[in-house]
Amino acid sequence: MRTITICLRNLFRRQARTFLCILGIVLATMSIVTIGATTFRYITIIKEMHTYFSGKVVVVSKGAIVIEAFPIGIGSLPENMTEKIEARAGVKNAVPMLFIYNLEGALEAVPTNFTIGIPPGDWSVLVGPTPLRLGGHWPSAESSKNEVVVGSSLSDQYNLTVNGRIKLNGYDLKVAGVLDTSSALLSRSTVMSLELVQDVYGYNRLINLIVVEPIEGVNTEELADTIESEIKNVNALTEEERTDLAQPLISNIETWTLGIRTVLFILSMIFVTTVAMMNISERRRDFATLDAIGAPKIFVFKMVLTETGIMGLFGGIIGTLLGSVVAILVASLFTGIPISLFFPGIFDITPPLLVFEILVSTVAVSCIAGVIPAIAAARMNITEVLRAEY
């Protein structure tokens, strides 16, 4: 405790220098948290998509870009292709879908709203056991021409409630239900009948994916190969193949994040080492006096490391707090979603484990940065210092 008190007193004696060093650590840590939290969220969303259509084959147009389970690039299929696939041996059923993503603003880096069309009665193929909020219902075959189901995030943002109205491309539609889910995809989706989506967005009898469920016991890889060999200009993707397509993207994002984190930590080390060396240079007389009165060299070593660790701790705490806030601001800016909708799920954007990891790493890096100055202070020649200072 006495060592910490002495270290704090030494740091406050050089307030401007200490402030600038901590500021540098704050900026580096804030950037690391912001970038780390943002990319972590993107990767989580991509991996979440892998949970859709598990054990099934997804058929898309050849050349379409597919992220896990959904096509995001060009390429459409005729709706009647579903019948051709259902006629194949080993196919239990095939469900056509139309997946449309919307970028509402020029600054949006990722789609924020999705529209998904699916035949009435096949809703569970997409949403599984996801429930609707109280009072909601899925559109029937008769009501599906003007009823939709919206995700919880869209409902909260636009104040959409059951039996409310929503307008899409000039169509006045009724909200039949609200999905009670925290899924990043479903919470931002408007789900409606396939025919209604085709009318609203002008896809005349067109779809962009078909979800194929094999008969029990049929190998999905063999079924996918059969579909590709018998039907031209399509890709039939198994669960493993869809994951393999997304893996390079995830790896690139993780590598990019690691590179930036490494550079920022190195800069933090340089800041701390420079300030510690300057402090030691100015306190040569103090260290020599401590040595002269019998203080062990390890005490000087520990004191310098403690000072750099304290600067790292202060900078890390402030930086992680500011970084969490900035991460939410960035997410709101690049998605168009109001900030107020992010705060209830702040731990989805900045997971506590990620924040703790960055904070511990910041303190550790600061302590490592103080090793060289601490060794220099401990090895200081007392005779030369006393001769020069007194």
N, C-alpha and C positions, 0 to 999 in steps of 0.2 A: 504493500500500500504506500509506503514511504517513497519507493522508487517511482510509482505512478505520479505522486504529488510533485516530486522534483521534476519529472519529465513535463508535466503540464505547465509548471512554472517556467521552465526553459522555453517551451513553445510559445507561451503568451508574452514572453519578453521580446520575441521577434514576431509580432502580430502580422505585419504586412507579408513577410516571407511565408509564414505558416499559412496564412489565408490563401495566398496564391497557389501554394502547393496543394492544399485541400481542394481549392477550386478546380485545379487540373484533374485531381482524382475524381471529383464530383462529375465533371464533364465526361471523363472517360467512362466512369461507371454508368452514368445516365445513358450514354450512347449504347453501351453494351446491353443494358436492360431493355432499352427501346427496341434495338435490332433483334435481340434474342427473343423477346416476348412476341414481337410481330411475326418473325419467321416460325417460332414455335407454334403459334396459332394457325398459320397457313399449313404447316405440316400436319397438325392435328386434324384439320378439316379434310385434307387429302386422304389421310389414313382412315378417317371416319367413313369416307365414301366406300372403302373396301368392305364395309359391313353390309352393303346393299347387294342383293341378288346372290347371296352366298350359296354355293353348290349348284349354281345355274350357269348357263351359257348366254353371253350377251352378243347379239348379232348386230353389226353396224356396217355402214358403207365402207368399202375399201378406200383407204386414204384418210378416213376420219380420225381426228385426234381424240383419244380417249384417256380421261383421267379416272383411274380406278374403274368406275362402273358407268360413267356418263360421257357421251361425246360432246366435245366443245368446239370442234372444227366443222368445216364444211362437209356435206354429204348427207343425202336423204335417200330413203328407200320407199318404194311403193307399198301402200298398206296391204295390198293383196299378197305380198310376199309372205305374210304371216301364215296364210293358208298353205302355201307350198312347204313351209318349214314344218307345220303341224302334221303334214302328210308323211313326213319322214319317219322311218322306223326308229324307235327308241325315244320319241318325243311324247311327253305326257301332255303338255300344253305350251302354247307360245302366246305371249302377251305383247302387243305392239304399244309403243310409247312415243311421245313427242316431248323432248326435253329442250327448253328454250331458256337461255340465260340473258339477263338484261344488265347493261352498263348504263346507269342513269346520268352520270356526269363525266366530264373529261378527265377529272382527277382520280377517278376510281381505278384502282389497280386490280381489283378482283370483282367478279359479278356479285351483286348484293341481292338481287331478286331473281327468282327462278319461276318458270311456269312449266308445269308437268301435266301432260294429257295422258289419260289411261282409260280404257273401256270401263264403264260402270260395272261394279261387281268384282273387279280385279284390284281394288284399292290396296288390299293387304299385300299384294306382290311388291308394292313400293314401301308402304308404311309399316308393314308387319303388325305388331300388337299396339302400336302407338295409339293412345286414346284421344278422344275429342273432349274439349272442355264442356262443362255442364250445359245441356240444352241443345247441343249440336247433333247433327246427323249427316251421314254420307248421302250424296245425291242418288236418287233412284234412277232407273232407266228412263222414267217419264220426266223427272224434274231436272235431269242432268243438262238440259239444253240452256238453262239459265242459272244454275247453282254451282257454287265453288266452295272449296275448303281452303282456308289460309293458315299459314304458320303463325305461331305465337308471337314471334318478333315483329312480323308485319302487322299483326293485330294490335300490338302495343304501340307501334310507331304511328299508325294511321287511325287509331281508335276504331278498329273494325270489330264488330260484335256479331253474335249469331242473329240472323235475320236482318243484318245491316246490308248496305249496298256498296258495291265496288264497281268502278268503271275501268275497262280495259279496251283500248283502241276503239272507243266509241260505243262499246257494248256495256249496257247497264245490267250488272249481275248481282244475284243475291248470295250473301254469305250463309251457307248452310251449316258450317261448323268451323271451329278453330282447333288446330292441332295442339295438343298439350305436350310439347316436347322441347328439349334443349338442343336438339340436333341442329348444327350450323346450317345444314342444307334444308331440312324440312321446315325449320322455324322461319326461313326466308322464302318459302315456296307458296305458290298458288296452285292448288291441285284441282283439276276439273276433268270432265270427260274428254276423251280424245277428239271426238267430233267437234266439241265446242272450241278447243284449242286450235284446231285446223281452220275453223271459221274466223276466229278472232285474229289470228296471225297470218291468214292467207295460205296455209299449207293444204292445198287441195288434195285430199287422199294421200298425203305423204306423212311419213314417220321418220325417226332417225335412230331408233333402236328397238330390238325385239328381245324380250327376256324369255329364254327357252328353259323349261324345266324338264329334265330327263326322267324317263321311267325309272323306278327304283331298281338299282342293280346295274344300270347302264353307265358305262364309263364316260365322264364328261369330255375328256380329251378325244376319245374316239368319235363321240357325237359331233364335236366341233369340227374335227377333220372331215367327217362325212358331209356336214353342211357346206363347208368351204369348197369341197370337191364337186358337189352336185349343183351348187348355186353360184353363179358367177358374180364377181364384183362385190363380194361381202367378206368381212372378217368375222369369224366366230371365236370369241374370246372366252377362255375358261377363267376361273377365279385366279389361278396362278399367273396366267398371261397378263391379266389386267394389272396385277400387282407389279409384275416385271416392267410394264410400260411406265408406271409412275415412279418406280424406284430411282432411275437416273435423275429425275427432277428433284426428288427428296434429297438425294446425295449431294447434288450441286448446291442446294440451299444450305444444307448443313455445313458443307465445306466453306462456302462463302461466309457464313456466320462465324465459323471457327477462325477463319483468317482475319476477319475484322476484330474479333475479340482478342486475338493474339497481339495484333498491332497496337490496340488501345492499352492492353496490359503492359506492353513494352514501354509505351509512352509514359504510363503511370510510374513505372520503375525508374525511368530517367528523371522524372520530376522529383520523386522522393530521394533518389540517390544524390542529385544535385543539391537539394536543400540540406540534406543531412551532412554532406561534405562541407558546405558553407558554414553550417552551425558548428561543426567540429573545429573548423579553422579558426572561428572566432572564440571558441571556448578552450583553446589549448592551455591557457593558464589554469582554468578550473580543473581540467583533467590532470594536469601535472600536480596541482595542489592535492587532489584526491590521492594520487599515487604516493606523494611525499608523506602523507599522514597515515599511509598503510592500507588504503582501500584496495581490495583485490581487483585485478584487471578484469575479472569476469563481471564485476559490478558495473564498470564502464561499458563493457560490451552489452550487457543486458539493458542498460539505460538507453543507449542509442537505438537498440532494436525496439524497445518499448515506445520511444518517441515516434519512430517511423510507423509502428503498428497503430498507435493512437491516431496519427494523421490518416492512415488507411481506413481505420474504423469510422472516424467522423465523415470522411469523404465517401466511404462506401454506404453508410446509412442514408446520408442526404441524397447521394446519387441514385440509390435504388428507389427511394420514395419519389424523387422527381422523374426517374425513368419510367416508373409505373404509370404516373400521370401522363407523361408524354406519349407512352405507348397507346393509351386510350385515345388521346387527341389524334395521333396518327391514324389509328384504326377508324376513327370517326371521319377524318378528313378524306381518306382514301376509299371509304365505303359509302359515305353519305348517310350513315346511320347516326341518329342523334347521340351525343355523349351520354345522356341520361339513361339510355338503354344498355350501355356498357358497364356502368358502375355496379349494378346488382350482380353482374357476373365478372367482376374485376379479376377474380382468381382464375377465370378461364383465359384471360388475356395474359396476366402475369402470375403464373403458378407460384405458390409460396416456396416450393422446392427450388425452382429456377432462381428466385430472388435470393434465397439463402445461399445457394451455390455461388452466385456472383459476389455476394457480400463476403463470404469466407475466402473466395479467391482473391478479392481485392485486398483484404487484410494480409493474406499470405504473401501476395506479391509485394506489398509495402514492406513487410518484414524481411523478405529476401533482398529487396532493394537496399535495406539498411545494413546488410551483412558486411559489405566492403567498407563503408564508413566506420562501422563498429570495430572491425579488425584494425583499421588505421588508428582509431582512437586508443584501442587497447595496446597497440605496439608503439605508441608515442614515446620518444626518447625524453625522459624527464629532465636529464641534465641539460640538453640543448634547449628545451623549452624554457626552463627556469632561467638560463643564462640570457635568452633572448627577451623574455618578458619582464624580468626584474632588473 
